[in-house]
Structures are given as structure tokens and as C-alpha cells.
Amino acid sequence: MASLGHIALDGSKFKANTSKHKAMSYGRLKAKEAELMAEVEALIKKAETSDKEEDQAYRQETGYGIPEDLKFKQERLEKIQKAKKALEERELTLNPDKPIDDKKQISFADPDARIMGKNSTGYQYCYNSQISVDSDR
């Protein structure tokens, strides 16, 4: 049990193990998701309509493989959808009745870290830890 006579509070920012370059804003996530979905659909349509050309281009393949460019786009789309969902869940928890601002960001490498301003180093992904103690021992 603590008395509330004298309480000391301190907080510090600790740099997260991620980079601003490994993150996207909510607006950019939505735009990139739509762009990648269109590209994936176009690649699938192209694969369906050009089967003979593909057989000549990929002679060593069995015909059942997925082209590398389509694999890359699908994997990227899955990562973006996962990050978008994580950002939406986080914002729903923190601000349940507010629409998500397109400037909100999430890091692919460390989704729990937040973008914060540091004095001389500009904006970085960090954690903000806080501790409080009272004068009783």
C-alpha cells in the first residue's frame, strides 16, 4: 500500500529496433494495397490469357509454377494487409469512436513501436517508458 504524499514520476524514450524507412502511413497502406491488388489481378489475367507464350518463356517449368513477379506482389500485398489490420486494431483500441487519420504510421519491423519526436535527432520509432515511486520505502 502506498501513501500519496510525495510521488516522483519519470519517463524516457528508448529507440526501437526499426527505421522510418520500414514503415507506412495508413493512407499509403490503403493506396498501396489497392495498387498491388490491381497488379496481382492484372498478372493473373495475363497468365490466364497468354498460356502458350508462357510455355515458351518458361520451358523448364512444369507450367504449374507461379511466376516470380506474381509471388513477390502477392507476398508484398499480404505484408501490407497485415500491417494495415494491425494499425486498424491498435487505433480501434486507443480511439474506438474516431476515424483513423491517414497520417498514422506503423512499422513493418516493430508494429508496437511509435513514431516520436526526439530533441536533436528528429522523428524516430521509440518506446516511451514511465515509472513512478512514492517516498515510502
DSSP file (Angstrom, degrees, kcal/mol; ACC not computed):
  #  RESIDUE AA STRUCTURE BP1 BP2  ACC     N-H-->O    O-->H-N    N-H-->O    O-->H-N    TCO  KAPPA ALPHA  PHI   PSI    X-CA   Y-CA   Z-CA
    1    1 A M              0   0    0      0, 0.0     2,-0.4     0, 0.0     0, 0.0   0.000 360.0 360.0 360.0 137.0    0.0    0.0    0.0
    2    2 A A        -     0   0    0    133,-0.0     2,-0.3     2,-0.0     0, 0.0  -0.905 360.0-134.0-117.9 141.9    1.4    3.4   -0.9
    3    3 A S        -     0   0    0     -2,-0.4     3,-0.3     3,-0.1   133,-0.2  -0.672  15.0-137.4 -86.7 151.2    0.7    6.8    0.6
    4    4 A L  S    S+     0   0    0     -2,-0.3     3,-0.2     1,-0.2    -1,-0.1  -0.078  71.0 110.4-101.1  34.6    0.1    9.5   -1.9
    5    5 A G  S    S+     0   0    0      1,-0.3     2,-0.4     0, 0.0    -1,-0.2   0.972  88.0   5.6 -71.8 -56.4    2.1   12.1   -0.1
    6    6 A H  S    S+     0   0    0     -3,-0.3   129,-1.5     2,-0.0     2,-0.4  -0.969  70.7 178.2-136.8 116.9    5.1   12.5   -2.4
    7    7 A I  E     -A  134   0A   0     -2,-0.4     2,-0.4   127,-0.2   127,-0.2  -0.965  13.6-155.8-123.9 134.9    5.3   10.8   -5.7
    8    8 A A  E     -A  133   0A   0    125,-3.2   125,-2.3    -2,-0.4     2,-0.4  -0.919  11.0-168.6-108.6 135.7    8.1   11.1   -8.3
    9    9 A L  E     +A  132   0A   0     -2,-0.4     2,-0.3   123,-0.2   123,-0.2  -0.981   9.4 170.8-126.1 133.9    7.4   10.4  -12.0
   10   10 A D  E     -A  131   0A   0    121,-2.7   121,-2.8    -2,-0.4     2,-0.3  -0.992   7.1-174.1-142.2 148.9    9.9    9.9  -14.7
   11   11 A G  E     -A  130   0A   0     -2,-0.3     2,-0.3   119,-0.2   119,-0.2  -0.983   1.1-170.8-141.5 152.8    9.8    8.8  -18.3
   12   12 A S  E     -A  129   0A   0    117,-2.4   117,-2.4    -2,-0.3     2,-0.5  -0.985  20.2-129.7-141.5 151.3   12.3    8.0  -21.0
   13   13 A K  E     -A  128   0A   0     -2,-0.3     2,-0.5   115,-0.2   115,-0.2  -0.891  21.3-165.3-101.8 131.9   12.2    7.3  -24.7
   14   14 A F  E     -A  127   0A   0    113,-2.9   113,-2.7    -2,-0.5     2,-0.1  -0.971  25.9-114.4-118.6 129.9   14.1    4.3  -26.0
   15   15 A K  E     -A  126   0A   0     -2,-0.5   111,-0.3   111,-0.2     2,-0.1  -0.372  30.9-133.0 -63.9 133.3   14.8    3.8  -29.6
   16   16 A A        -     0   0    0    109,-2.7     2,-1.8    98,-0.2   109,-0.2  -0.426  24.1-105.1 -82.1 162.1   13.0    0.9  -31.2
   17   17 A N  S    S+     0   0    0     -2,-0.1     2,-0.3    92,-0.1    -1,-0.1  -0.445  92.3  76.7 -87.1  63.4   14.8   -1.6  -33.4
   18   18 A T        -     0   0    0     -2,-1.8     2,-0.3   107,-0.2   107,-0.2  -0.901  68.1-125.7-156.3-179.2   13.2   -0.3  -36.6
   19   19 A S    >   -     0   0    0     -2,-0.3     3,-1.5   105,-0.1    90,-0.2  -0.933  24.7-118.2-137.5 156.2   13.5    2.5  -39.0
   20   20 A K  G >  S+     0   0    0     -2,-0.3     3,-0.8     1,-0.3    -1,-0.1   0.759 115.5  63.0 -62.8 -23.6   11.3    5.2  -40.5
   21   21 A H  G 3  S+     0   0    0      1,-0.3    -1,-0.3    86,-0.0    86,-0.0   0.567  96.3  57.7 -80.1  -8.6   12.1    3.6  -43.9
   22   22 A K  G <  S+     0   0    0     -3,-1.5    86,-3.1    88,-0.0    87,-0.7  -0.153  99.5  76.6-109.6  35.8   10.4    0.3  -42.8
   23   23 A A  E <   -C  107   0B   0     -3,-0.8     2,-0.3    84,-0.3    84,-0.2  -0.924  56.1-159.8-141.7 163.4    7.1    1.9  -42.1
   24   24 A M  E     -C  106   0B   0     82,-2.0    82,-1.9    -2,-0.3     2,-0.1  -0.992  21.9-119.3-143.4 149.5    4.0    3.3  -43.9
   25   25 A S  E  >  -C  105   0B   0     -2,-0.3     4,-2.5    80,-0.2    80,-0.3  -0.431  33.7-108.9 -80.3 163.9    1.2    5.6  -43.1
   26   26 A Y  H  > S+     0   0    0     78,-2.5     4,-2.3    75,-0.3     5,-0.2   0.901 119.9  51.2 -61.7 -42.5   -2.4    4.5  -43.1
   27   27 A G  H  > S+     0   0    0     75,-2.4     4,-2.2     1,-0.2    -1,-0.2   0.911 111.9  46.4 -61.5 -42.9   -3.2    6.5  -46.2
   28   28 A R  H  > S+     0   0    0     74,-0.4     4,-2.9     2,-0.2     5,-0.2   0.862 109.7  55.0 -68.9 -35.6   -0.2    5.0  -48.0
   29   29 A L  H  X S+     0   0    0     -4,-2.5     4,-2.4     2,-0.2    -2,-0.2   0.927 109.8  46.6 -60.8 -45.1   -1.1    1.5  -46.8
   30   30 A K  H  X S+     0   0    0     -4,-2.3     4,-2.0     2,-0.2    -2,-0.2   0.927 115.3  45.5 -63.7 -44.7   -4.6    1.8  -48.3
   31   31 A A  H  X S+     0   0    0     -4,-2.2     4,-2.3     1,-0.2    -2,-0.2   0.920 114.9  46.9 -65.3 -44.2   -3.2    3.2  -51.6
   32   32 A K  H  X S+     0   0    0     -4,-2.9     4,-2.9     2,-0.2     5,-0.2   0.870 109.8  54.3 -67.3 -37.0   -0.5    0.6  -51.9
   33   33 A E  H  X S+     0   0    0     -4,-2.4     4,-2.4    -5,-0.2    -1,-0.2   0.939 111.1  44.8 -61.5 -46.5   -3.0   -2.2  -51.1
   34   34 A A  H  X S+     0   0    0     -4,-2.0     4,-2.1     2,-0.2    -2,-0.2   0.909 114.1  50.1 -63.1 -42.4   -5.3   -1.1  -53.9
   35   35 A E  H  X S+     0   0    0     -4,-2.3     4,-2.2     1,-0.2    -2,-0.2   0.927 112.9  45.2 -62.0 -46.4   -2.4   -0.7  -56.3
   36   36 A L  H  X S+     0   0    0     -4,-2.9     4,-2.9     2,-0.2     5,-0.2   0.871 110.1  54.3 -68.1 -36.6   -1.0   -4.2  -55.5
   37   37 A M  H  X S+     0   0    0     -4,-2.4     4,-2.3    -5,-0.2    -1,-0.2   0.915 110.2  47.3 -62.5 -41.5   -4.4   -5.8  -55.7
   38   38 A A  H  X S+     0   0    0     -4,-2.1     4,-2.4     2,-0.2    -2,-0.2   0.908 113.1  48.7 -65.0 -42.0   -4.9   -4.3  -59.2
   39   39 A E  H  X S+     0   0    0     -4,-2.2     4,-2.6     2,-0.2    -2,-0.2   0.911 111.5  49.0 -64.8 -42.3   -1.4   -5.5  -60.2
   40   40 A V  H  X S+     0   0    0     -4,-2.9     4,-2.4     2,-0.2    -2,-0.2   0.927 112.5  48.3 -63.1 -44.4   -2.0   -9.0  -58.9
   41   41 A E  H  X S+     0   0    0     -4,-2.3     4,-2.5     1,-0.2    -2,-0.2   0.904 112.3  49.2 -62.0 -41.5   -5.3   -9.2  -60.8
   42   42 A A  H  X S+     0   0    0     -4,-2.4     4,-2.6     2,-0.2    -2,-0.2   0.901 111.5  49.2 -65.2 -40.7   -3.7   -8.0  -64.0
   43   43 A L  H  X S+     0   0    0     -4,-2.6     4,-2.3     2,-0.2    -2,-0.2   0.889 111.9  48.4 -66.5 -38.3   -0.9  -10.5  -63.6
   44   44 A I  H  X S+     0   0    0     -4,-2.4     4,-2.1     2,-0.2    -2,-0.2   0.923 112.8  48.0 -66.5 -43.4   -3.3  -13.3  -63.1
   45   45 A K  H  X S+     0   0    0     -4,-2.5     4,-2.1     1,-0.2    -2,-0.2   0.912 111.7  50.2 -62.3 -42.6   -5.4  -12.2  -66.1
   46   46 A K  H  X S+     0   0    0     -4,-2.6     4,-1.6     1,-0.2    -1,-0.2   0.903 110.0  50.7 -62.0 -41.5   -2.3  -12.0  -68.2
   47   47 A A  H  < S+     0   0    0     -4,-2.3    -1,-0.2     1,-0.2    -2,-0.2   0.875 111.1  48.7 -64.6 -37.3   -1.2  -15.5  -67.1
   48   48 A E  H  < S+     0   0    0     -4,-2.1     3,-0.5     1,-0.2    -1,-0.2   0.868 115.8  42.3 -70.1 -36.5   -4.6  -16.9  -68.0
   49   49 A T  H  < S+     0   0    0     -4,-2.1    -2,-0.2     1,-0.2    -1,-0.2   0.648 115.8  46.5 -88.1 -15.0   -4.7  -15.3  -71.5
   50   50 A S     X  +     0   0    0     -4,-1.6     4,-2.1    -5,-0.2    -1,-0.2  -0.256  63.5 136.0-122.3  47.8   -1.1  -16.0  -72.5
   51   51 A D  H  > S+     0   0    0     -3,-0.5     4,-2.1     1,-0.2    -1,-0.1   0.887  74.6  49.3 -63.7 -40.7   -0.6  -19.6  -71.6
   52   52 A K  H  > S+     0   0    0      2,-0.2     4,-1.5     1,-0.2    -1,-0.2   0.916 111.9  48.0 -67.2 -42.8    1.1  -20.5  -74.9
   53   53 A E  H  > S+     0   0    0      1,-0.2     4,-2.1     2,-0.2    -1,-0.2   0.885 111.4  51.7 -63.5 -37.9    3.6  -17.6  -74.7
   54   54 A E  H  X S+     0   0    0     -4,-2.1     4,-2.7     1,-0.2    -1,-0.2   0.884 103.8  57.1 -67.4 -38.3    4.3  -18.5  -71.1
   55   55 A D  H  < S+     0   0    0     -4,-2.1    -1,-0.2     1,-0.2    -2,-0.2   0.889 110.8  44.2 -59.9 -38.2    5.0  -22.1  -72.0
   56   56 A Q  H >< S+     0   0    0     -4,-1.5     3,-0.7     1,-0.2    -2,-0.2   0.878 114.6  48.5 -73.1 -37.8    7.7  -20.9  -74.4
   57   57 A A  H 3< S+     0   0    0     -4,-2.1     2,-0.3     1,-0.3    -2,-0.2   0.853 120.3  36.4 -71.1 -34.6    9.1  -18.4  -71.9
   58   58 A Y  T >< S+     0   0    0     -4,-2.7     3,-1.0     1,-0.2    -1,-0.3  -0.482  70.3 153.0-116.6  59.5    9.3  -20.9  -69.1
   59   59 A R  T <  S+     0   0    0     -3,-0.7    -1,-0.2    -2,-0.3    -2,-0.1   0.838  73.9  51.3 -60.5 -35.4   10.3  -24.1  -70.9
   60   60 A Q  T 3  S+     0   0    0     -3,-0.2    -1,-0.3     2,-0.0     2,-0.1   0.712  95.8  88.1 -76.7 -18.1   12.0  -25.6  -67.9
   61   61 A E  S <  S-     0   0    0     -3,-1.0    -3,-0.0    -6,-0.1     0, 0.0  -0.379  80.4-129.9 -77.9 158.8    9.0  -25.0  -65.7
   62   62 A T        -     0   0    0     -2,-0.1    -1,-0.1     1,-0.0    -3,-0.1   0.625  43.8-112.2 -82.0 -13.7    6.2  -27.5  -65.5
   63   63 A G  S    S+     0   0    0     -5,-0.1    -2,-0.0    -9,-0.1    -8,-0.0   0.269 104.3  86.2  97.7 -11.2    3.5  -24.9  -66.1
   64   64 A Y        +     0   0    0      2,-0.1     2,-0.1     0, 0.0    -3,-0.0   0.471  66.6  99.9-100.2  -3.7    2.2  -25.3  -62.6
   65   65 A G  S    S-     0   0    0      1,-0.1    -4,-0.0     0, 0.0     3,-0.0  -0.381  72.9-120.3 -81.4 161.2    4.5  -22.8  -61.0
   66   66 A I        -     0   0    0     -2,-0.1     5,-0.1     1,-0.0    -2,-0.1  -0.874  34.6-108.4-100.2 130.6    3.7  -19.2  -60.2
   67   67 A P     >  -     0   0    0      0, 0.0     4,-2.1     0, 0.0     3,-0.4  -0.223  26.1-118.8 -57.1 148.6    5.9  -16.6  -61.9
   68   68 A E  H  > S+     0   0    0      1,-0.2     4,-2.6     2,-0.2     5,-0.2   0.860 111.8  55.1 -59.2 -39.7    8.4  -14.8  -59.5
   69   69 A D  H  > S+     0   0    0      1,-0.2     4,-2.0     2,-0.2    -1,-0.2   0.879 109.3  47.3 -65.1 -35.8    6.9  -11.3  -60.1
   70   70 A L  H  > S+     0   0    0     -3,-0.4     4,-2.5     2,-0.2    -1,-0.2   0.896 111.1  51.5 -70.3 -40.1    3.4  -12.6  -59.1
   71   71 A K  H  X S+     0   0    0     -4,-2.1     4,-2.6     2,-0.2     5,-0.2   0.934 111.1  48.3 -59.4 -46.5    4.8  -14.3  -56.0
   72   72 A F  H  X S+     0   0    0     -4,-2.6     4,-2.5     1,-0.2     5,-0.2   0.922 112.5  47.6 -61.6 -45.3    6.6  -11.1  -54.9
   73   73 A K  H  X S+     0   0    0     -4,-2.0     4,-2.4     1,-0.2    -1,-0.2   0.904 112.8  48.8 -64.9 -40.7    3.5   -9.0  -55.5
   74   74 A Q  H  X S+     0   0    0     -4,-2.5     4,-2.1     2,-0.2    -1,-0.2   0.909 112.2  48.0 -66.4 -40.9    1.3  -11.4  -53.5
   75   75 A E  H  X S+     0   0    0     -4,-2.6     4,-2.1     2,-0.2    -2,-0.2   0.916 113.0  48.5 -64.4 -42.6    3.8  -11.6  -50.6
   76   76 A R  H  X S+     0   0    0     -4,-2.5     4,-2.3     1,-0.2    -2,-0.2   0.904 110.0  52.1 -63.6 -41.7    4.0   -7.8  -50.5
   77   77 A L  H  X S+     0   0    0     -4,-2.4     4,-2.5     1,-0.2    -1,-0.2   0.900 108.5  51.1 -61.3 -41.6    0.2   -7.5  -50.6
   78   78 A E  H  X S+     0   0    0     -4,-2.1     4,-2.2     2,-0.2    -1,-0.2   0.908 110.2  49.2 -63.3 -42.1    0.0   -9.9  -47.6
   79   79 A K  H  X S+     0   0    0     -4,-2.1     4,-2.4     2,-0.2    -2,-0.2   0.911 112.6  47.8 -62.9 -42.3    2.5   -7.9  -45.6
   80   80 A I  H  X S+     0   0    0     -4,-2.3     4,-2.6     1,-0.2    -2,-0.2   0.905 111.8  49.1 -67.0 -41.4    0.7   -4.6  -46.3
   81   81 A Q  H  X S+     0   0    0     -4,-2.5     4,-2.3     2,-0.2    -1,-0.2   0.888 111.5  50.0 -65.6 -37.7   -2.7   -6.1  -45.4
   82   82 A K  H  X S+     0   0    0     -4,-2.2     4,-2.2     2,-0.2    -2,-0.2   0.926 113.0  45.8 -65.1 -44.8   -1.3   -7.5  -42.2
   83   83 A A  H  X S+     0   0    0     -4,-2.4     4,-2.4     2,-0.2    -2,-0.2   0.901 112.3  51.3 -64.9 -41.1    0.2   -4.1  -41.2
   84   84 A K  H  X S+     0   0    0     -4,-2.6     4,-2.4     1,-0.2    -1,-0.2   0.915 110.8  48.3 -62.0 -43.6   -3.0   -2.3  -42.2
   85   85 A K  H  X S+     0   0    0     -4,-2.3     4,-2.6     2,-0.2    -1,-0.2   0.908 111.0  50.7 -64.2 -41.8   -5.0   -4.7  -40.0
   86   86 A A  H  X S+     0   0    0     -4,-2.2     4,-2.4     2,-0.2    -2,-0.2   0.907 111.7  47.6 -62.9 -41.9   -2.6   -4.2  -37.0
   87   87 A L  H  X S+     0   0    0     -4,-2.4     4,-2.5     2,-0.2     5,-0.2   0.912 112.1  49.8 -65.4 -41.9   -2.8   -0.4  -37.3
   88   88 A E  H  X S+     0   0    0     -4,-2.4     4,-2.2     2,-0.2    -2,-0.2   0.909 112.1  47.6 -63.8 -41.8   -6.6   -0.6  -37.5
   89   89 A E  H  X S+     0   0    0     -4,-2.6     4,-1.9     2,-0.2    -2,-0.2   0.911 112.4  49.7 -65.1 -41.9   -6.8   -2.8  -34.4
   90   90 A R  H  X S+     0   0    0     -4,-2.4     4,-2.4     1,-0.2     5,-0.2   0.933 113.9  44.6 -62.2 -46.4   -4.4   -0.5  -32.5
   91   91 A E  H  X S+     0   0    0     -4,-2.5     4,-3.1     1,-0.2     7,-0.2   0.846 110.0  55.1 -69.5 -33.1   -6.4    2.6  -33.3
   92   92 A L  H  < S+     0   0    0     -4,-2.2    -1,-0.2    -5,-0.2    -2,-0.2   0.877 111.3  46.0 -65.2 -36.5   -9.7    0.9  -32.6
   93   93 A T  H  < S+     0   0    0     -4,-1.9    -2,-0.2    -5,-0.2    -1,-0.2   0.919 121.2  36.4 -70.2 -44.8   -8.4    0.1  -29.1
   94   94 A L  H  < S+     0   0    0     -4,-2.4    -2,-0.2     1,-0.2    -3,-0.2   0.876 135.6  19.1 -78.5 -38.7   -6.9    3.5  -28.4
   95   95 A N  S >< S+     0   0    0     -4,-3.1     3,-1.5    -5,-0.2    -1,-0.2  -0.672  71.0 175.5-133.4  76.5   -9.6    5.7  -30.2
   96   96 A P  T 3  S+     0   0    0      0, 0.0    -1,-0.1     0, 0.0    -2,-0.1   0.794  78.4  36.2 -59.8 -34.0  -12.7    3.5  -30.5
   97   97 A D  T 3  S+     0   0    0      2,-0.1    -5,-0.1    -5,-0.0    -2,-0.0   0.227  99.4  92.1-107.1  16.0  -15.1    6.1  -32.0
   98   98 A K  S <  S-     0   0    0     -3,-1.5    -3,-0.1    -7,-0.2     2,-0.1  -0.861  75.5-117.4-110.9 143.2  -12.7    8.0  -34.1
   99   99 A P        -     0   0    0      0, 0.0     2,-0.4     0, 0.0    -2,-0.1  -0.454  42.7 -99.5 -69.8 152.9  -11.9    7.5  -37.8
  100  100 A I        -     0   0    0     -2,-0.1     2,-0.2     1,-0.1   -12,-0.0  -0.612  33.2-126.9 -79.7 126.0   -8.2    6.6  -38.5
  101  101 A D    >   -     0   0    0     -2,-0.4     3,-1.7     1,-0.1   -75,-0.3  -0.517  12.4-131.9 -69.8 135.3   -6.1    9.5  -39.6
  102  102 A D  T 3  S+     0   0    0      1,-0.3   -75,-2.4    -2,-0.2   -74,-0.4   0.659 104.4  63.3 -63.8 -15.3   -4.3    8.8  -42.9
  103  103 A K  T 3  S+     0   0    0    -78,-0.2    -1,-0.3   -77,-0.2    -2,-0.0   0.581  73.9 112.9 -87.0  -9.8   -1.1   10.1  -41.2
  104  104 A K    <   -     0   0    0     -3,-1.7   -78,-2.5   -79,-0.1     2,-0.3  -0.377  56.5-153.3 -61.3 140.5   -1.0    7.4  -38.5
  105  105 A Q  E     -C   25   0B   0    -80,-0.3     2,-0.3   -79,-0.1   -80,-0.2  -0.819  18.3-169.3-121.3 157.5    2.0    5.1  -39.1
  106  106 A I  E     -C   24   0B   0    -82,-1.9   -82,-2.0    -2,-0.3     2,-0.4  -0.994  20.5-130.4-142.6 142.6    3.0    1.6  -38.4
  107  107 A S  E     -C   23   0B   0      3,-0.4   -84,-0.3     6,-0.4     6,-0.1  -0.756   2.9-151.3 -93.1 135.7    6.4   -0.1  -38.7
  108  108 A F  S    S+     0   0    0    -86,-3.1    -1,-0.1    -2,-0.4   -85,-0.1   0.870  99.2  45.8 -69.5 -36.3    6.7   -3.4  -40.5
  109  109 A A  S    S+     0   0    0    -87,-0.7    -1,-0.2     1,-0.3   -86,-0.1   0.832 131.9  14.0 -78.0 -33.7    9.6   -4.4  -38.4
  110  110 A D    >   +     0   0    0    -88,-0.2     3,-1.4   -91,-0.1    -3,-0.4  -0.671  63.3 179.5-145.3  83.1    8.2   -3.4  -35.0
  111  111 A P  T 3  S+     0   0    0      0, 0.0    -1,-0.1     0, 0.0    -4,-0.1   0.683  80.7  60.3 -63.8 -17.9    4.5   -2.8  -35.0
  112  112 A D  T 3  S+     0   0    0     -6,-0.1     2,-0.1     2,-0.1    -2,-0.0   0.721  86.7  91.1 -82.1 -21.0    4.4   -2.0  -31.3
  113  113 A A    <   -     0   0    0     -3,-1.4    -6,-0.4    -6,-0.1     2,-0.3  -0.364  66.7-144.8 -73.9 154.9    6.8    1.0  -31.6
  114  114 A R  E     -B  126   0A   0     12,-2.3    12,-3.0    -8,-0.1     2,-0.4  -0.905  19.0-109.7-121.5 149.4    5.5    4.5  -32.1
  115  115 A I  E     +B  125   0A   0     -2,-0.3     2,-0.3    10,-0.2    10,-0.2  -0.658  48.0 172.4 -76.9 127.5    6.9    7.4  -34.1
  116  116 A M  E     -B  124   0A   0      8,-3.1     8,-2.6    -2,-0.4     2,-0.5  -0.967  34.3-112.3-138.1 150.8    8.1   10.1  -31.6
  117  117 A G  E     -B  123   0A   0     -2,-0.3     2,-0.3     6,-0.2     6,-0.2  -0.711  29.1-163.6 -83.5 129.5   10.0   13.3  -31.8
  118  118 A K  E  >  -B  122   0A   0      4,-3.0     4,-0.9    -2,-0.5     0, 0.0  -0.834  29.3-108.4-108.9 153.9   13.4   13.3  -30.3
  119  119 A N  T  4 S-     0   0    0     -2,-0.3     3,-0.3     1,-0.2    -1,-0.1   0.921 101.7  -0.5 -47.9 -75.0   15.2   16.5  -29.4
  120  120 A S  T  4 S+     0   0    0      1,-0.2    -1,-0.2    -3,-0.1    -3,-0.0   0.599 126.6  63.3 -98.3 -12.3   18.0   16.8  -31.9
  121  121 A T  T  4 S-     0   0    0      1,-0.3    -1,-0.2     3,-0.0    -2,-0.2   0.428  92.6-137.0 -96.8   2.2   17.5   13.6  -33.9
  122  122 A G  E  <  - B   0 118A   0     -4,-0.9    -4,-3.0    -3,-0.3     2,-0.4  -0.471  57.4 -10.5  79.3-151.7   14.1   14.4  -35.4
  123  123 A Y  E     + B   0 117A   0     -6,-0.2     2,-0.3    -2,-0.1    -6,-0.2  -0.691  69.9 160.9 -90.5 135.9   11.4   11.7  -35.6
  124  124 A Q  E     - B   0 116A   0     -8,-2.6    -8,-3.1    -2,-0.4     2,-0.5  -0.952  46.4 -96.4-144.0 160.9   12.2    8.1  -34.8
  125  125 A Y  E     + B   0 115A   0     -2,-0.3  -109,-2.7   -10,-0.2     2,-0.3  -0.740  60.7 155.5 -80.6 126.6   10.4    4.9  -33.8
  126  126 A C  E     -AB  15 114A   0    -12,-3.0   -12,-2.3    -2,-0.5     2,-0.4  -0.869  42.9-123.1-142.7 170.8   10.6    4.7  -30.0
  127  127 A Y  E     -A   14   0A   0   -113,-2.7  -113,-2.9    -2,-0.3     2,-0.7  -0.949  21.3-145.5-115.0 144.5    9.1    3.3  -26.9
  128  128 A N  E     -A   13   0A   0     -2,-0.4     2,-0.3  -115,-0.2  -115,-0.2  -0.914  19.0-171.4-114.1 104.7    8.1    5.6  -24.1
  129  129 A S  E     -A   12   0A   0   -117,-2.4  -117,-2.4    -2,-0.7     2,-0.3  -0.739   0.9-169.5 -98.4 146.4    8.6    4.0  -20.7
  130  130 A Q  E     -A   11   0A   0     -2,-0.3     2,-0.3  -119,-0.2  -119,-0.2  -0.971   6.5-176.6-134.5 147.0    7.4    5.6  -17.4
  131  131 A I  E     -A   10   0A   0   -121,-2.8  -121,-2.7    -2,-0.3     2,-0.4  -0.997   3.2-169.2-141.9 143.9    8.0    4.9  -13.8
  132  132 A S  E     +A    9   0A   0     -2,-0.3     2,-0.3  -123,-0.2  -123,-0.2  -0.996   6.3 178.9-134.5 143.5    6.6    6.4  -10.6
  133  133 A V  E     -A    8   0A   0   -125,-2.3  -125,-3.2    -2,-0.4     2,-0.2  -0.957  17.2-138.8-137.0 154.6    7.6    5.9   -7.0
  134  134 A D  E     -A    7   0A   0     -2,-0.3  -127,-0.2  -127,-0.2  -130,-0.1  -0.648  30.4-107.3-108.8 173.6    6.5    7.3   -3.7
  135  135 A S  S    S+     0   0    0   -129,-1.5     2,-0.1    -2,-0.2  -128,-0.1   0.646  89.5  97.6 -78.1 -14.1    8.6    8.4   -0.8
  136  136 A D              0   0    0   -133,-0.2    -2,-0.2  -130,-0.2  -134,-0.0  -0.470 360.0 360.0 -72.8 147.0    7.7    5.4    1.4
  137  137 A R              0   0    0     -2,-0.1    -1,-0.1     0, 0.0    -2,-0.0   0.439 360.0 360.0 -98.6 360.0   10.2    2.6    1.4
